[in-house]
Amino acid sequence: MSIVDVDPHLAMQWDRWAKRRSPAARDHLIVSYSPLVKFIAGRVGAGLPSSVDPGDLVSSGVIGLIDALERFDPAQGVKFETFATPRIRGAIYDGLRQLDWVPRSVRTKSRDVQAAISELEGRLGRSPTDDELAEQLGIARSVLDRWLSEIASTTVGPLERALDAGIEPVALSGETPAVPSKVVEQRELSQLMREEIARLPDREKLVLSLYYDEGLTLAQIGRVLGVSESRVPQIHSKSVLHLRARLSAAGIR
């Protein structure tokens, strides 16, 4: 069984876990892959308010790692890190939702901006500019920028989960087979998301591509776009709310 191409001791632990479900082997694997959990938790936590304890994100991520260990089947031909990453990330988002850390005022602003985008797109037949969006909301452009910065920390997770939909193996050995209708729904959502991303204004589309596909930091994206690091989360927030408005118009909520 060739699960890892690294240290033979880790390969031995995988073998013990796969053949005997050894608790000691599982514990060793959890420790060995804990840096992956910390890395993903760090990316998810970037830009979150200081009130969110990074330790809570890591703890939730470990739950996802354990789930991945329980479900992983090397016969699927997928690297464990590739298989585990969406599960770790998903567990972190689940933990965030349980914490209910988003202030009610920020939720209200997010809904208002999304509604304004939807209204303007319907009226203009194109994506609104930031100035048009601020006017629709009845606020100054500087206030809109501040709103988008506040919303920024709430928009990363849901989009990443949606982009992950449909790309994992769906009928894994040892787990309940996926419901066909759910698999189709996930794939359709993934396809719709990518179609809508392709229709976004170029700068919004580029920010999403650089962040999710290329894994660049906000500072690196700012250098590519020629804008400040603080401006990147604002563009990201608008792009996500833009997508939410379009998905809502398509009947997906």
C-alpha positions in Angstrom: 0.0 0.0 0.0 1.7 3.2 -1.2 0.0 5.9 0.7 2.9 8.1 1.5 6.2 8.7 -0.3 8.0 9.9 2.8 9.2 8.4 6.0 8.9 4.6 6.3 7.8 4.9 9.9 4.7 6.9 8.8 4.0 4.3 6.1 4.2 1.6 8.8 1.6 3.5 10.9 -0.7 3.7 7.9 -0.3 0.0 7.4 -1.1 -0.7 11.1 -4.2 1.6 10.9 -5.4 0.1 7.6 -5.1 -3.5 8.6 -5.8 -3.5 12.3 -7.4 -0.1 13.0 -4.8 0.3 15.8 -5.7 3.3 18.1 -2.0 3.9 18.6 -1.4 4.1 14.9 -4.4 6.5 14.5 -3.0 8.8 17.3 0.4 8.8 15.5 -1.2 9.7 12.2 -3.2 12.5 13.9 0.0 14.0 15.3 1.8 13.6 11.9 -0.9 15.4 10.0 -1.5 18.1 12.6 0.6 20.6 10.7 -1.9 20.3 7.8 -4.7 21.1 10.2 -2.8 24.1 11.6 -2.1 25.4 8.0 -5.7 25.1 6.9 -6.9 26.7 10.2 -4.5 29.5 9.7 -5.8 30.2 6.2 -9.4 30.1 7.3 -8.6 32.3 10.3 -6.8 35.0 8.4 -8.8 38.1 8.7 -11.2 36.8 11.3 -11.9 39.0 14.4 -9.6 38.6 17.3 -12.5 37.2 19.3 -12.2 34.0 17.3 -9.8 31.7 19.1 -7.4 30.1 16.7 -7.3 27.1 19.0 -11.0 26.6 18.4 -10.4 26.4 14.6 -7.6 23.9 15.1 -9.8 21.7 17.4 -12.6 21.7 14.9 -10.0 20.9 12.1 -8.8 17.9 14.1 -12.3 16.5 14.0 -12.2 16.7 10.2 -8.8 15.1 10.2 -10.1 12.1 12.3 -13.1 11.8 10.0 -10.8 11.7 7.0 -8.7 9.0 8.6 -11.8 6.9 9.3 -13.0 7.2 5.7 -9.9 7.3 3.6 -9.5 4.4 1.1 -6.1 4.4 -0.7 -7.7 2.2 -3.4 -9.4 5.4 -4.7 -6.0 6.6 -5.9 -6.2 9.9 -4.1 -3.4 11.3 -1.9 -4.5 11.5 1.8 -3.7 15.2 2.0 -6.0 15.9 -1.0 -8.7 13.8 0.5 -8.4 15.3 4.0 -8.2 19.0 3.1 -11.9 19.6 2.3 -13.0 17.6 5.3 -10.7 19.5 7.6 -11.8 22.8 6.1 -15.4 21.8 6.3 -15.2 20.9 10.0 -13.6 24.2 10.7 -16.5 26.0 9.0 -19.0 23.9 10.9 -17.2 24.9 14.1 -17.4 28.6 13.2 -21.2 28.3 12.5 -21.7 26.7 16.0 -19.7 29.6 17.5 -22.1 32.1 15.8 -19.3 34.6 15.9 -20.7 37.0 13.2 -22.2 40.1 14.8 -25.9 40.7 13.9 -25.0 44.1 12.5 -22.6 42.6 10.0 -25.2 40.0 8.9 -27.6 42.9 8.3 -25.0 44.8 6.2 -24.2 41.7 4.2 -27.9 41.1 3.4 -28.3 44.8 2.4 -25.3 44.8 0.1 -26.4 41.5 -1.5 -30.0 42.9 -2.1 -28.6 46.1 -3.6 -26.3 44.2 -6.0 -29.3 42.0 -7.1 -31.5 45.1 -7.6 -28.9 47.0 -9.6 -28.0 44.0 -11.8 -31.7 43.6 -12.6 -32.1 47.2 -13.5 -28.7 47.9 -15.2 -28.2 44.5 -16.9 -24.6 44.5 -15.7 -22.5 44.4 -12.6 -22.8 47.6 -10.6 -19.7 49.7 -9.7 -18.9 50.5 -6.1 -20.1 54.1 -6.5 -23.5 52.8 -7.9 -23.7 50.3 -5.1 -23.1 53.0 -2.5 -25.7 55.2 -4.0 -28.3 52.4 -4.1 -27.6 51.8 -0.4 -27.8 55.5 0.4 -24.4 55.6 2.0 -21.0 57.2 1.1 -18.5 55.3 -0.8 -16.1 55.3 2.2 -18.9 53.8 4.3 -19.4 51.0 1.7 -15.7 50.2 1.8 -15.9 50.0 5.6 -18.9 47.7 5.3 -17.2 45.4 2.9 -14.2 45.2 5.2 -16.4 44.2 8.1 -18.2 41.6 5.9 -14.8 40.2 4.6 -14.2 37.9 7.5 -17.6 36.2 7.0 -17.4 35.4 3.3 -14.4 33.2 2.8 -15.7 30.0 4.3 -19.1 29.5 2.5 -17.5 30.1 -0.9 -14.7 27.6 -0.4 -17.2 25.0 0.7 -19.3 25.6 -2.4 -16.3 25.4 -4.6 -15.3 22.1 -3.0 -18.7 20.5 -3.7 -18.6 17.6 -6.2 -14.8 17.1 -6.4 -14.3 14.5 -3.7 -14.7 10.7 -4.2 -18.4 10.1 -3.5 -18.6 6.3 -2.9 -15.8 5.5 -0.5 -15.1 2.0 1.0 -16.5 1.6 4.5 -19.0 4.5 4.4 -22.6 4.8 3.4 -22.9 5.3 -0.4 -23.7 8.8 -1.4 -27.3 9.5 -2.3 -27.3 10.0 -6.1 -29.6 13.0 -6.0 -27.3 14.7 -3.6 -24.2 14.0 -5.7 -26.0 15.5 -8.8 -27.0 18.5 -6.7 -23.4 19.1 -5.6 -22.1 18.8 -9.1 -24.7 21.1 -10.5 -24.0 23.7 -7.8 -20.3 23.4 -8.4 -20.8 23.9 -12.2 -23.2 26.8 -11.6 -20.7 28.5 -9.2 -18.0 28.3 -11.8 -20.2 29.7 -14.5 -21.2 32.6 -12.3 -17.6 33.2 -11.3 -16.7 33.4 -15.0 -19.3 36.2 -15.4 -18.0 38.4 -12.6 -16.1 41.6 -13.4 -12.5 40.9 -14.3 -11.0 42.2 -11.0 -13.4 40.3 -8.8 -12.9 37.1 -10.8 -9.1 37.5 -10.6 -9.2 37.9 -6.8 -11.1 34.7 -6.4 -8.8 32.9 -8.8 -5.6 34.1 -7.1 -7.0 33.3 -3.6 -8.7 29.9 -4.2 -6.8 28.5 -7.2 -3.4 29.9 -6.7 -3.4 30.1 -2.9 -1.9 33.6 -2.8 -2.0 35.7 0.4 -4.0 39.0 0.5 -0.7 40.9 0.4 0.4 39.0 -2.7 -2.9 39.6 -4.4 -2.7 43.3 -3.6 0.7 43.5 -5.3 -0.7 41.7 -8.4 -3.7 44.1 -8.6 -1.7 47.1 -7.6 -3.9 47.9 -4.6 -3.4 47.9 -0.9 -3.7 44.7 1.1 -6.7 46.2 2.9 -8.5 46.7 -0.4 -8.3 43.0 -1.4 -10.8 41.8 1.3 -13.3 44.5 0.1 -13.1 43.2 -3.4 -13.4 39.7 -2.2 -16.5 40.5 -0.1 -18.2 42.2 -3.1 -17.4 39.2 -5.3 -18.9 36.7 -2.9 -22.0 38.8 -2.3 -22.3 39.2 -6.0 -22.3 35.4 -6.3 -24.8 35.0 -3.5 -27.1 37.4 -5.2 -26.9 35.5 -8.5 -27.4 32.1 -6.8 -30.3 33.5 -4.9 -31.8 34.7 -8.2 -31.4 31.2 -9.5 -33.3 29.8 -6.6 -30.3 28.6 -4.6 -30.3 29.9 -1.0 
